[in-house]
């Protein structure tokens, strides 16, 4: 019964090469999942190389045709990377397609000739702010791994009477339904009445974690915006629905946080630069001052 399986394991695809890259590494770079997840997919028979079932141990060259469940996989250049930031508005979802027909964060990003944009983390439907995208799936997987311990800073408007013991409890840690959680830093952002602004820092990105921490104290989050991821801040010139290319220093910082060797940075095309600059040239009508507006000061950078 096992003989056919053993024979298949010996027969490598024609494009497999001892000089190529490990198949699971190539697949991880496409953003489909981590290397370990890709190994499981190979074992499950979901991956094919040049039309033949792949096996663990396969190495592939640049010309190998890869597919998953019979569908072709588009491969980004191995030695290049691109990274951009996007100012997500509320009302957009972080999936590539939405069954309910809602706008996704991918719709306004620049089109790629090869590879695809991979989101580094997510923001929920009602949260706005900084989202990072890359063409390097390995970078995205490493940054999203819980062991990365990367700071994420949020600006949050809270409804209710906030007392110091509540803030200290959230600094010390609260047991949520999926485990303990805490803010590594909380700073007052100003405000009066029942609405008050705070800047908070998390070292992980679990689902609705900021909201759930405040809710554990009997308080309600009425607005939430991410303003920083690691060392990358959202620039004031990048308005909601706009994107911007990360500079070389910021990209270098992301690879450092991920513990990966930096790849060659591929810059945007002339046309993309024109589009990027054109969106910054748009000016919206001034918003009248109100008690509901967020604080005007720049977000702080906390230290570990």
Long-range contacts (C-beta under 8 A, 24 or more apart in sequence): 8-53, 8-55, 9-55, 11-52, 12-55, 12-58, 13-49, 13-50, 13-52, 13-54, 13-58, 13-60, 13-64, 14-50, 14-52, 15-49, 15-50, 15-60, 15-61, 15-63, 15-64, 15-65, 16-49, 16-58, 16-59, 16-60, 16-64, 17-59, 17-60, 17-61, 18-59, 19-59, 19-61, 20-59, 20-60, 20-61, 20-62, 20-64, 21-59, 21-60, 21-78, 22-58, 22-59, 23-47, 23-49, 23-54, 23-58, 23-59, 23-60, 23-66, 24-56, 25-138, 26-60, 26-66, 26-75, 26-78, 27-66, 27-73, 28-137, 28-138, 28-141, 29-75, 29-76, 29-78, 29-136, 29-137, 29-138, 30-73, 30-74, 30-75, 30-76, 30-115, 30-116, 30-137, 31-116, 31-118, 31-137, 31-140, 31-141, 32-68, 32-73, 32-137, 33-141, 34-141, 34-145, 35-138, 35-141, 41-68, 74-114, 74-115, 74-116, 75-114, 75-115, 76-114, 76-115, 76-116, 76-135, 76-136, 76-137, 77-114, 77-115, 77-135, 77-266, 79-263, 79-264, 80-135, 80-263, 80-264, 80-265, 80-266, 81-134, 81-135, 81-136, 81-139, 81-251, 81-262, 81-263, 81-264, 81-265, 81-266, 82-112, 82-134, 82-135, 82-245, 82-265, 82-266, 82-267, 82-268, 83-132, 83-133, 83-134, 83-135, 83-136, 83-139, 83-245, 83-246, 83-250, 83-251, 83-254, 83-265, 84-109, 84-110, 84-117, 84-132, 84-133, 84-134, 84-243, 84-244, 84-245, 84-246, 85-130, 85-131, 85-132, 85-133, 85-232, 85-234, 85-235, 85-238, 85-243, 85-244, 85-246, 86-130, 86-131, 86-132, 86-133, 86-242, 86-243, 87-128, 87-129, 87-130, 87-131, 87-234, 87-238, 87-239, 87-240, 87-241, 87-242, 87-243, 88-123, 88-127, 88-128, 88-129, 88-130, 88-131, 88-240, 89-128, 89-240, 89-241, 90-125, 90-126, 90-127, 90-128, 91-125, 91-126, 92-125, 93-125, 94-119, 94-122, 94-123, 94-131, 105-131, 108-241, 108-242, 108-243, 109-133, 109-243, 110-243, 110-268, 110-272, 110-275, 110-276, 120-144, 120-229, 121-152, 121-205, 121-229, 122-205, 123-226, 124-207, 124-208, 126-224, 127-224, 127-225, 127-226, 128-224, 128-225, 128-226, 128-240, 129-154, 129-155, 129-224, 129-225, 129-226, 129-227, 129-234, 130-226, 130-227, 130-228, 130-229, 130-232, 130-233, 130-234, 131-226, 132-229, 132-232, 132-246, 132-254, 133-243, 134-254, 135-266, 136-263, 138-260, 139-254, 139-255, 139-258, 139-260, 142-258, 142-259, 142-260, 143-230, 143-254, 143-257, 143-258, 144-205, 146-204, 148-257, 148-258, 149-203, 149-204, 150-203, 150-229, 150-230, 150-257, 151-184, 151-201, 151-202, 151-203, 151-228, 151-229, 151-230, 151-302, 151-304, 152-201, 152-202, 152-203, 152-204, 152-205, 152-226, 152-228, 152-229, 153-199, 153-200, 153-201, 153-226, 153-227, 153-228, 153-229, 153-299, 153-300, 153-301, 153-302, 154-199, 154-200, 154-201, 154-202, 154-210, 154-224, 154-225, 154-226, 154-227, 155-189, 155-197, 155-198, 155-199, 155-223, 155-224, 155-225, 155-226, 155-227, 155-294, 155-295, 155-299, 156-197, 156-198, 156-199, 156-200, 156-210, 156-214, 156-221, 156-223, 156-224, 156-225, 157-191, 157-195, 157-196, 157-197, 157-221, 157-222, 157-223, 157-224, 157-292, 157-294, 158-195, 158-196, 158-197, 158-198, 158-214, 158-219, 158-220, 158-221, 158-222, 159-194, 159-195, 159-219, 159-220, 159-221, 159-222, 160-194, 160-218, 160-219, 160-220, 161-194, 162-196, 162-198, 162-217, 162-219, 166-217, 166-219, 169-216, 169-217, 170-200, 170-213, 170-214, 170-216, 170-217, 174-213, 174-216, 176-209, 176-212, 176-213, 176-216, 178-206, 178-207, 181-206, 181-209, 181-212, 181-213, 182-213, 183-213, 184-302, 184-304, 185-302, 187-300, 187-302, 189-294, 189-295, 189-297, 190-295, 190-297, 191-291, 191-295, 192-291, 193-291, 195-222, 195-291, 195-292, 197-294, 197-295, 199-227, 199-299, 199-300, 201-302, 223-294, 225-294, 227-299, 228-299, 228-301, 230-254, 230-257, 231-257, 233-299, 233-301, 237-280, 238-280, 239-279, 239-282, 239-284, 242-279, 242-280, 243-276, 243-279, 244-276, 245-272, 245-276
